[in-house]
Amino acid sequence: MNHAQLWLPDELPWWVKAPKLRPLYTWIRALYVDGQRLPVMIVNTWHATMVQARDAERARIFYCLAEGFSLLNVESEILKQQIPLI
């Protein structure tokens, strides 16, 4: 949230050091302009280990990508290349 720098004028986020993150910060800024909304995180499942949590996250990302949802996290960019072709 901090990196979206909502207090700066609405323009190309030049301050973003990793260009691949620009879509995420642009999305956060667009949400904020639209009624001062901000993204939230909803935890829907707890896992006993970090490995289980990562596996569950990857499975959810695969599902969302297969359904055509627009994801802005870096992990989804990596996993897009690993989706098995049917």
Secondary structure by P-SEA (a helix, b strand, c coil): ccccccccccccccccccccaaaaaaaaaaaaaccbbbbbbbbccccccaaaaaaaaaaaaaaaaaaccccccaaaaaaccccccc
